[in-house]
Amino acid sequence: MQGEAENLGAQALAPGTEVGGYRIARAVHEGGMARLYAVAPLAGGPPVFPLLMKIPKLGFGSHPGCLVGFEVEQMILGRLKGPHVPRLVASGDQNGTPWLVMERIEGGRFVDAVARAPLDAAEVARLVGAVAAAAHDLHRQHTIHLDLKPENILFREDGTAVLVDFGIARHAELPDLVEEELHVPVGSGASIAPEQLQGRRSDPRSDLFALGVIAYQLATGRLPFGAPATGGAMRRRRYIDPLPPRALRPDLPGWLQEVILRCLEVHPEARYATAAQLAHDLAHPEQIPLTQRAERLHRAGPLVVARRWLRGLHEPIRTAATPSRHLSGAPHVMAAIDLDDRNDALAKAMRSTLRRARLAEPDLRITLLAVLQPLTFGEDAATEVAHSQQTAALVALRHWARPLGLPADKLRIHVAEGNDPAGALLEYAAAHHADRIVVGARGHSVLRRYLGSVSARVVAEAPCSVHVVRPNENNP
């Protein structure tokens, strides 16, 4: 066994080396900026979960951003929690070289899925949806990753996506050391967003652009913009489109191309408003409204490219809101609709509530959700009738929504089935990152009399805020 290392970052450490109360077991990975080691604590029994030590490469010839990136990651990991990030265990400094110890994620690597590309549409949707859910959780914690790529995505044993390597990330409540120290756009050539190339590091939709790059690669086996290494080559994505995925894979469904090209829009305002909206669409592709993006087979022509280039020369650099402020203006509002309740006053009050939300939060998305009781007669007959019942319910929900006048990209509808409507509402809200639930307080349907007050349980157990709407009896 070796003693404590004197210059941690200069060269790889041998097994048995002791650093900050931990013993190196083996080298796990060596990148351009840091080395990773599997470690175990010197004192006490075995760790509760596997541990990983990260040490920046600070020897002669190391990249000047190594130490900055390490300090950024150390600050940000200490602020983050939840299943989508590794747990920070300890950090310290030895002879002028910093180190940190975090949870080692052992479920699987995203790069292994990329190696199998092109994948079928369902698998692309599942994988990218999992990463979008992780990105949304990060954004809710005031953080933008800004370097989402397959190498920085791992999986837990249950399939939960975990984001790693926060060296160029931005936390809205912490100093931006990357911007202060490096003074140049920073990111991976394959996936850096156009606004990052302009020095904008505060827009969570930059991560959505990177998710579009990942989805494109999974669907086609190719990178949409290649892997340029110079700033000039990267800036081409501000005015030259990628080749549409269906030009490479004609069998790709239109809904997947719609999603990918929307994520890859040059201007953040044209992309999905939030990663949660992206995750929701990938979980329910049948509800995605198709535009001309879905049918596109060619890049934009030279005249369009020239106009974009000229416009970009004079385009001002916009200031983006912080992640939390941006998300607050783009909530997922879930409205529980009881199709058996014929209370027109309540329906009118709920529509009024949703209209006010739309005016106050123009980037919101509304999901109308109805819960049907399961059928109890013969299996064959039940299947046919259930399909008819679901179709009728979907039509009824669209009819209910018509007075709202919502554009197609702002409305989703869903019909669930079960004897526990409150449970179905709560499950859907948790799975699809609902920010607010709108539910009626009064109703006289058979379902409500049988099951009791749905709204009371939703208020008590919801993972988000709940707006209980009562009808205006004086203005039916």
PyMOL commands that set and color helices and strands:
alter all, ss='L'
color gray80, all
select helices_A, chain A and resi 65-77+110-115+121-140+150-152+177-182+194-197+205-220+231-238+245-248+254-263+268-270+275-283+285-287+292-295+302-314+323-328+344-360+379-404+408-410+421-431+446-451+454-461
alter helices_A, ss='H'
color red, helices_A
select strands_A, chain A and resi 18-19+22-30+34-41+51-56+88-94+97-103+108-109+143-144+153-155+161-163+170-171+332-336+365-372+411-417+436-440+465-469
alter strands_A, ss='S'
color yellow, strands_A
deselect
rebuild
show_as cartoon
